Amino acid sequence: MSNVSFQIPDPIDHNYENGSSALIVDIRGSSTLVRDKSYSKQGQVYNEAIKEHTDFMMKLFKCVFDCIASFSLGDDFSFNHTGDGCLCVFWNSTKPFTHPLTCMKVACVIHQHLSIDKYVKRNNIRFGIGLHTGGCLVYRTTVPIKRDFVFGIVANTVARVESFTKNLKDANKHKLDDPRLLLTGNFKEHLKPLLKNGAKKHIVRVSPYRFHLNDGKDVGHFLYTIQAHEIERYARTVA
């Protein structure tokens, strides 16, 4: 067997503070769904259920790729699948930077795609999307791995923001909002300068106090969501 040398690349993103925006989307309970549908009582495997779920995930990834490809804002991006979801990081070196707006638009398109997907509705699938702006390093490897490795605060925090959507099940408290999409106050502050005044009022706080996400920040995060009709509007502008 031949020896393969793995070369550690230089990081392609050197922004340590607020130089990147990230989103993560997670499909709830998909592993249980596939297992329940693909195994009979006799232990026989039905690959049709696995293929159906895989096709659903590939359509989600295609939605992300098509959305990113439609932009001309000059943002670089990293894409990582997370098994039952994906992590996307956006950054650029231009000023004023546009990556929070790019990130938010992609999140809205994903949200809209999942909200109307027949597979999601038929199986009553829940999902969550988190957004955060912060620092990270991205290492892009080539042969033989060919993938991006994302390290830093932004990836850690955005995963914890997304997981917090599991706790916001009572949409009646926010009748015009959608608790499936949450963003941190840091993301909101970097997004606001890129929005028109009318759009800013549709970003609403989900609680009067900070949430501790156990991401290393002592004072916690204010969490916000976007009113549902505003999510649909942004999705339409990209589609």
BELMO-V880105 format. One record per residue. N is the residue number from 1. RES is the residue in one small letter. OMEGA is omega in whole degrees, 0 to 359 (NA if undefined). Layout:
BEGIN
n=N res=RES omega=OMEGA
n=N res=RES omega=OMEGA
END
This chain:
BEGIN
n=1 res=m omega=182
n=2 res=s omega=177
n=3 res=n omega=179
n=4 res=v omega=181
n=5 res=s omega=178
n=6 res=f omega=181
n=7 res=q omega=177
n=8 res=i omega=183
n=9 res=p omega=171
n=10 res=d omega=177
n=11 res=p omega=180
n=12 res=i omega=176
n=13 res=d omega=182
n=14 res=h omega=184
n=15 res=n omega=186
n=16 res=y omega=186
n=17 res=e omega=183
n=18 res=n omega=188
n=19 res=g omega=180
n=20 res=s omega=175
n=21 res=s omega=185
n=22 res=a omega=170
n=23 res=l omega=173
n=24 res=i omega=178
n=25 res=v omega=181
n=26 res=d omega=177
n=27 res=i omega=186
n=28 res=r omega=169
n=29 res=g omega=184
n=30 res=s omega=179
n=31 res=s omega=178
n=32 res=t omega=180
n=33 res=l omega=181
n=34 res=v omega=180
n=35 res=r omega=181
n=36 res=d omega=184
n=37 res=k omega=189
n=38 res=s omega=179
n=39 res=y omega=173
n=40 res=s omega=179
n=41 res=k omega=179
n=42 res=q omega=178
n=43 res=g omega=179
n=44 res=q omega=181
n=45 res=v omega=175
n=46 res=y omega=185
n=47 res=n omega=180
n=48 res=e omega=180
n=49 res=a omega=179
n=50 res=i omega=180
n=51 res=k omega=180
n=52 res=e omega=180
n=53 res=h omega=178
n=54 res=t omega=177
n=55 res=d omega=178
n=56 res=f omega=180
n=57 res=m omega=180
n=58 res=m omega=175
n=59 res=k omega=176
n=60 res=l omega=180
n=61 res=f omega=178
n=62 res=k omega=176
n=63 res=c omega=179
n=64 res=v omega=183
n=65 res=f omega=180
n=66 res=d omega=180
n=67 res=c omega=181
n=68 res=i omega=182
n=69 res=a omega=182
n=70 res=s omega=183
n=71 res=f omega=175
n=72 res=s omega=184
n=73 res=l omega=178
n=74 res=g omega=180
n=75 res=d omega=169
n=76 res=d omega=181
n=77 res=f omega=173
n=78 res=s omega=179
n=79 res=f omega=175
n=80 res=n omega=172
n=81 res=h omega=184
n=82 res=t omega=183
n=83 res=g omega=179
n=84 res=d omega=179
n=85 res=g omega=179
n=86 res=c omega=176
n=87 res=l omega=178
n=88 res=c omega=177
n=89 res=v omega=181
n=90 res=f omega=177
n=91 res=w omega=171
n=92 res=n omega=182
n=93 res=s omega=181
n=94 res=t omega=177
n=95 res=k omega=358
n=96 res=p omega=182
n=97 res=f omega=184
n=98 res=t omega=187
n=99 res=h omega=176
n=100 res=p omega=180
n=101 res=l omega=176
n=102 res=t omega=181
n=103 res=c omega=181
n=104 res=m omega=179
n=105 res=k omega=178
n=106 res=v omega=179
n=107 res=a omega=180
n=108 res=c omega=178
n=109 res=v omega=177
n=110 res=i omega=180
n=111 res=h omega=181
n=112 res=q omega=179
n=113 res=h omega=182
n=114 res=l omega=183
n=115 res=s omega=183
n=116 res=i omega=182
n=117 res=d omega=183
n=118 res=k omega=180
n=119 res=y omega=178
n=120 res=v omega=181
n=121 res=k omega=183
n=122 res=r omega=182
n=123 res=n omega=178
n=124 res=n omega=183
n=125 res=i omega=174
n=126 res=r omega=179
n=127 res=f omega=178
n=128 res=g omega=179
n=129 res=i omega=177
n=130 res=g omega=179
n=131 res=l omega=179
n=132 res=h omega=174
n=133 res=t omega=182
n=134 res=g omega=184
n=135 res=g omega=175
n=136 res=c omega=171
n=137 res=l omega=178
n=138 res=v omega=175
n=139 res=y omega=180
n=140 res=r omega=181
n=141 res=t omega=178
n=142 res=t omega=180
n=143 res=v omega=4
n=144 res=p omega=187
n=145 res=i omega=180
n=146 res=k omega=175
n=147 res=r omega=177
n=148 res=d omega=173
n=149 res=f omega=183
n=150 res=v omega=179
n=151 res=f omega=173
n=152 res=g omega=186
n=153 res=i omega=188
n=154 res=v omega=181
n=155 res=a omega=180
n=156 res=n omega=183
n=157 res=t omega=184
n=158 res=v omega=177
n=159 res=a omega=181
n=160 res=r omega=175
n=161 res=v omega=180
n=162 res=e omega=182
n=163 res=s omega=181
n=164 res=f omega=177
n=165 res=t omega=177
n=166 res=k omega=184
n=167 res=n omega=183
n=168 res=l omega=184
n=169 res=k omega=186
n=170 res=d omega=181
n=171 res=a omega=180
n=172 res=n omega=178
n=173 res=k omega=181
n=174 res=h omega=191
n=175 res=k omega=181
n=176 res=l omega=187
n=177 res=d omega=180
n=178 res=d omega=183
n=179 res=p omega=176
n=180 res=r omega=179
n=181 res=l omega=181
n=182 res=l omega=175
n=183 res=l omega=180
n=184 res=t omega=176
n=185 res=g omega=178
n=186 res=n omega=176
n=187 res=f omega=181
n=188 res=k omega=182
n=189 res=e omega=179
n=190 res=h omega=178
n=191 res=l omega=187
n=192 res=k omega=180
n=193 res=p omega=182
n=194 res=l omega=183
n=195 res=l omega=170
n=196 res=k omega=185
n=197 res=n omega=182
n=198 res=g omega=182
n=199 res=a omega=184
n=200 res=k omega=184
n=201 res=k omega=181
n=202 res=h omega=173
n=203 res=i omega=188
n=204 res=v omega=180
n=205 res=r omega=183
n=206 res=v omega=179
n=207 res=s omega=179
n=208 res=p omega=183
n=209 res=y omega=181
n=210 res=r omega=176
n=211 res=f omega=175
n=212 res=h omega=184
n=213 res=l omega=181
n=214 res=n omega=178
n=215 res=d omega=178
n=216 res=g omega=179
n=217 res=k omega=187
n=218 res=d omega=187
n=219 res=v omega=179
n=220 res=g omega=184
n=221 res=h omega=162
n=222 res=f omega=179
n=223 res=l omega=183
n=224 res=y omega=171
n=225 res=t omega=180
n=226 res=i omega=180
n=227 res=q omega=191
n=228 res=a omega=182
n=229 res=h omega=178
n=230 res=e omega=175
n=231 res=i omega=180
n=232 res=e omega=181
n=233 res=r omega=180
n=234 res=y omega=178
n=235 res=a omega=180
n=236 res=r omega=182
n=237 res=t omega=181
n=238 res=v omega=185
n=239 res=a omega=NA
END
